[in-house]
Amino acid sequence: MLGQEHPSTLTSMGNLAAIYRNQGRWKEAEDLLVQVMETRKRVLGQEHLDTLTSMGNLASIYRSQGRWKEAEDLLVQVMETFKRLLGQEYLDTLTSMANLAIIYRNQGRWKEAEDLDVQVIETFKRVLGQEHPDTLTSIGNLASIYRDQGRWKEAEDLDVQVMETSLRVLGQEHLDTLISMNNLAVTYKNQGRRKEAEELQATELEMSSRVLGQEHPDTLTSMANLAVIWKGHGRDVDALELMRQCVEVQTRILGSDHPDTLSCSAALLGWEAEKLEVRSSADRA
C-alpha cells in the first residue's frame, strides 16, 4: 500500500529484524537491517536520524556475533555524526558512546572502554540525574569493565550502588533491578563468596521466573549462572540438572546456534565429560 521505501514500511522491517536478533537469527536480521539502512541512506540521507538509528541497530547485530571490527566501524561513524549534529549531551550520542564502550570491553581494550564509559556516566549524571535508569545502566557497564579485569572491589562497590538504587527507585521486580542483582551475584562468585552469590542468584532467578517467565532469555541466563555457582559448591548433580534444563529450553526457544545456547552447551558437555572421567577412575580403582 505504501511502497518499499515508505518510513512506516522501513520501521516495520526494522522491528522484524529486532525480533530475529533476539532469537539469534543473525542472518535474517542482518539482511533486513542492511536493506533498511541502505534504503534510508538513499531516501533520507547519510546523516538522517533514522539512518543513524538503523546503522546502530546493525552494529548491535555484529556485536552479538562477535564481529567487533564491523560493529566498531559503524558505531564510531554513528557516534561522530551524532556529536557533530546534535552535541555531546544528546541521548542518542551518549547511547552510541556507551555501545562503543561495550565493544571496546569485549575486545579487551579496557582503558578505552573505561574512559568512554566514565565520560558517559558523568554526562548522564549531569543531564539526567544520579538515579536515572540510563545513568544506572552505564554505571553497571563500568562495573562489568572492572569485573572483567579482576578489579573486584571496584566492581562490587558499583554493583551494590546500582542494585540498591534500582530497588529503591524502580522496585524489586523491574528488569533493570533483576539485571543488577544478577551482576552482583557474578561479582560475589568471582570473589569466591559463593554463599552470598548463591543466595542472591537464587532470589533473582525466582523473581525473574515469576516476572519474565521461565523461558525468557534473562531467566535462562540466571539459571546458567546459578548452575555454575552450584558446580563451584560441589553440588554437581544439582548443577548438571539445572544446566540441562537451561540448554533444553535455550535450544527450543533461542535455537541451537544462539551464542547463549552454545556457551551453556559447552559448559554442560564439559561437566558431563568430567563426571564420566570420575566414574571411570572409580571403576579402575
C-alpha positions as CSV (number, residue, x, y, z in Angstrom):
1,M,0.0,0.0,0.0
2,L,2.7,2.5,0.9
3,G,5.6,1.1,-1.0
4,Q,9.0,-0.4,-0.2
5,E,10.7,2.9,0.8
6,H,8.0,4.4,2.9
7,P,9.1,5.2,6.5
8,S,6.4,3.0,8.0
9,T,7.4,0.1,5.9
10,L,11.1,0.5,6.9
11,T,10.1,0.8,10.5
12,S,8.2,-2.4,10.4
13,M,11.1,-4.1,8.7
14,G,13.4,-2.9,11.4
15,N,11.1,-4.2,14.1
16,L,11.0,-7.6,12.5
17,A,14.8,-7.6,12.4
18,A,14.8,-6.9,16.1
19,I,12.7,-10.0,16.7
20,Y,15.1,-12.1,14.6
21,R,18.0,-10.6,16.6
22,N,16.5,-11.6,19.9
23,Q,16.0,-15.1,18.6
24,G,19.6,-15.3,17.4
25,R,18.6,-15.5,13.8
26,W,21.5,-13.3,12.8
27,K,21.5,-13.7,9.0
28,E,17.8,-12.9,8.7
29,A,18.2,-9.9,11.0
30,E,21.3,-8.6,9.2
31,D,19.8,-8.9,5.7
32,L,16.7,-6.9,6.8
33,L,18.7,-4.2,8.6
34,V,21.2,-3.8,5.7
35,Q,18.2,-3.3,3.4
36,V,16.6,-0.7,5.8
37,M,19.9,1.1,6.2
38,E,20.7,1.3,2.5
39,T,17.2,2.5,1.7
40,R,17.3,5.2,4.3
41,K,20.7,6.4,3.2
42,R,19.4,6.7,-0.3
43,V,16.0,8.3,0.5
44,L,16.7,10.2,3.7
45,G,20.4,10.8,3.5
46,Q,23.5,9.6,5.4
47,E,23.0,11.8,8.4
48,H,19.3,11.5,9.0
49,L,18.3,10.3,12.5
50,D,16.5,7.2,11.2
51,T,19.5,6.3,9.0
52,L,21.9,6.6,12.0
53,T,19.5,4.5,14.2
54,S,19.5,1.7,11.6
55,M,23.3,1.8,11.5
56,G,23.4,1.5,15.3
57,N,21.0,-1.5,15.1
58,L,23.1,-3.2,12.5
59,A,26.2,-2.6,14.7
60,S,24.2,-4.4,17.5
61,I,23.8,-7.4,15.2
62,Y,27.5,-7.5,14.5
63,R,28.3,-7.1,18.2
64,S,26.1,-10.0,19.1
65,Q,28.1,-12.2,16.7
66,G,31.5,-11.1,18.0
67,R,32.1,-9.2,14.7
68,W,33.8,-6.4,16.6
69,K,35.6,-4.6,13.8
70,E,32.4,-4.2,11.7
71,A,30.5,-3.1,14.8
72,E,33.1,-0.7,15.8
73,D,33.4,0.9,12.4
74,L,29.6,1.5,12.2
75,L,29.4,2.8,15.8
76,V,32.3,5.2,15.5
77,Q,30.6,6.7,12.4
78,V,27.3,7.0,14.2
79,M,28.8,8.5,17.3
80,E,30.8,11.1,15.5
81,T,27.8,12.1,13.4
82,F,25.6,12.4,16.4
83,K,28.2,14.5,18.2
84,R,28.6,16.9,15.2
85,L,24.8,17.3,14.5
86,L,23.3,17.1,18.0
87,G,26.0,17.6,20.5
88,Q,27.8,15.7,23.2
89,E,24.9,15.5,25.6
90,Y,22.2,14.3,23.3
91,L,20.7,10.9,24.4
92,D,21.5,9.1,21.1
93,T,25.1,10.4,21.2
94,L,25.5,9.0,24.8
95,T,23.9,5.7,23.8
96,S,26.2,5.3,20.9
97,M,29.2,6.1,23.1
98,A,28.0,3.5,25.7
99,N,27.6,0.9,23.0
100,L,31.1,1.6,21.7
101,A,32.5,1.2,25.2
102,I,30.9,-2.3,25.3
103,I,32.7,-3.2,22.1
104,Y,36.0,-2.0,23.4
105,R,35.4,-4.0,26.6
106,N,34.7,-7.2,24.6
107,Q,37.9,-6.6,22.7
108,G,39.9,-6.3,25.9
109,R,40.6,-2.7,25.3
110,W,40.0,-1.8,28.9
111,K,41.4,1.7,29.1
112,E,39.4,2.9,26.1
113,A,36.3,1.3,27.4
114,E,36.7,2.7,30.9
115,D,37.5,6.2,29.7
116,L,34.4,6.3,27.4
117,D,32.1,4.8,30.0
118,V,33.2,7.3,32.7
119,Q,32.5,10.1,30.2
120,V,29.0,8.7,29.6
121,I,28.3,8.3,33.3
122,E,29.4,11.8,34.2
123,T,27.2,13.3,31.4
124,F,24.2,11.2,32.3
125,K,24.6,12.3,36.0
126,R,24.7,15.9,35.0
127,V,21.9,15.7,32.3
128,L,19.5,13.1,33.7
129,G,20.5,12.7,37.3
130,Q,22.2,10.2,39.6
131,E,19.2,7.8,39.8
132,H,18.0,7.8,36.2
133,P,17.8,4.3,34.7
134,D,20.3,5.2,31.9
135,T,22.7,6.5,34.5
136,L,22.4,3.3,36.5
137,T,22.9,1.2,33.3
138,S,26.1,3.0,32.4
139,I,27.4,2.5,36.0
140,G,26.6,-1.2,35.7
141,N,28.6,-1.3,32.4
142,L,31.6,0.3,34.2
143,A,31.3,-2.4,36.9
144,S,31.5,-5.0,34.2
145,I,34.7,-3.5,32.8
146,Y,36.2,-3.6,36.3
147,R,34.9,-7.2,36.8
148,D,36.5,-8.4,33.5
149,Q,39.8,-7.1,34.8
150,G,39.5,-8.7,38.2
151,R,39.0,-5.4,40.0
152,W,36.5,-7.0,42.3
153,K,36.2,-4.3,45.0
154,E,35.6,-1.5,42.5
155,A,33.1,-3.7,40.6
156,E,31.3,-4.7,43.9
157,D,31.0,-1.1,45.0
158,L,29.4,0.0,41.8
159,D,27.2,-3.2,41.6
160,V,25.9,-2.6,45.1
161,Q,25.2,1.1,44.3
162,V,23.3,0.2,41.2
163,M,21.3,-2.6,42.9
164,E,20.3,-0.6,45.9
165,T,19.3,2.4,43.8
166,S,17.3,0.3,41.4
167,L,15.5,-1.4,44.3
168,R,14.5,1.9,45.8
169,V,13.7,3.8,42.6
170,L,12.4,1.1,40.2
171,G,11.2,-1.6,42.5
172,Q,12.2,-5.2,43.2
173,E,10.7,-6.7,40.0
174,H,11.9,-4.2,37.5
175,L,14.1,-5.7,34.7
176,D,17.0,-3.3,35.5
177,T,16.8,-4.4,39.2
178,L,17.0,-8.0,38.2
179,I,20.0,-7.4,36.0
180,S,21.8,-5.6,38.8
181,M,21.1,-8.4,41.2
182,N,22.5,-10.9,38.6
183,N,25.6,-8.8,38.1
184,L,26.3,-8.5,41.8
185,A,25.9,-12.3,42.2
186,V,28.5,-12.8,39.5
187,T,30.9,-10.4,41.2
188,Y,30.4,-12.3,44.5
189,K,31.0,-15.6,42.7
190,N,34.3,-14.4,41.2
191,Q,35.4,-13.2,44.6
192,G,34.9,-16.7,46.0
193,R,31.9,-15.5,48.1
194,R,29.8,-18.4,47.0
195,K,27.2,-18.4,49.8
196,E,26.3,-14.7,49.1
197,A,26.4,-15.4,45.4
198,E,24.1,-18.4,45.7
199,E,21.6,-16.6,47.9
200,L,21.4,-13.6,45.6
201,Q,21.3,-15.6,42.4
202,A,18.6,-17.9,43.7
203,T,16.5,-14.9,44.7
204,E,17.0,-13.2,41.4
205,L,16.1,-16.4,39.5
206,E,12.9,-16.9,41.4
207,M,11.9,-13.3,40.7
208,S,12.9,-13.5,37.1
209,S,10.9,-16.7,36.6
210,R,7.8,-15.0,38.1
211,V,8.1,-11.6,36.4
212,L,9.6,-12.5,33.0
213,G,8.6,-16.2,32.7
214,Q,10.7,-19.4,32.9
215,E,11.6,-19.3,29.2
216,H,12.7,-15.6,29.0
217,P,16.4,-15.3,27.9
218,D,17.3,-13.4,31.1
219,T,15.8,-16.1,33.2
220,L,17.8,-18.7,31.3
221,T,21.0,-16.7,31.9
222,S,20.2,-16.7,35.6
223,M,19.6,-20.4,35.6
224,A,23.0,-20.9,34.0
225,N,24.7,-18.6,36.5
226,L,23.2,-20.5,39.4
227,A,24.2,-23.8,37.9
228,V,27.8,-22.5,37.7
229,I,27.7,-21.4,41.4
230,W,26.3,-24.8,42.4
231,K,29.1,-26.5,40.5
232,G,31.6,-24.4,42.4
233,H,30.0,-25.5,45.7
234,G,30.4,-29.2,44.7
235,R,26.7,-29.6,44.1
236,D,27.5,-31.4,40.8
237,V,24.2,-33.3,40.5
238,D,22.0,-30.2,41.0
239,A,24.3,-28.2,38.7
240,L,24.1,-30.7,35.9
241,E,20.3,-31.0,36.1
242,L,19.8,-27.2,36.1
243,M,22.2,-26.7,33.2
244,R,20.4,-29.5,31.3
245,Q,17.1,-27.8,31.8
246,C,18.6,-24.5,30.7
247,V,20.1,-25.9,27.5
248,E,16.9,-27.7,26.6
249,V,14.9,-24.5,26.8
250,Q,17.5,-22.4,25.1
251,T,17.7,-24.8,22.2
252,R,13.9,-24.8,21.8
253,I,13.4,-21.0,22.3
254,L,16.6,-19.4,21.0
255,G,17.9,-22.1,18.7
256,S,21.0,-24.3,18.8
257,D,23.2,-21.7,17.1
258,H,22.4,-18.9,19.6
259,P,25.5,-17.7,21.5
260,D,23.8,-18.4,24.9
261,T,22.9,-21.9,23.8
262,L,26.4,-22.6,22.5
263,S,28.0,-21.3,25.7
264,C,25.8,-23.3,28.1
265,S,26.0,-26.4,25.9
266,A,29.8,-26.3,26.0
267,A,29.7,-26.0,29.8
268,L,27.3,-28.9,30.1
269,L,29.4,-31.1,27.8
270,G,32.5,-30.3,29.9
271,W,30.7,-31.2,33.1
272,E,29.3,-34.4,31.7
273,A,32.8,-35.4,30.4
274,E,34.2,-34.7,33.9
275,K,31.5,-36.8,35.5
276,L,32.3,-39.7,33.2
277,E,36.0,-39.4,33.9
278,V,35.4,-39.5,37.7
279,R,33.2,-42.6,37.2
280,S,35.8,-44.2,35.0
281,S,38.6,-43.5,37.6
282,A,36.4,-45.0,40.3
283,D,35.8,-48.2,38.3
284,R,39.5,-48.6,37.6
285,A,40.2,-48.2,41.4
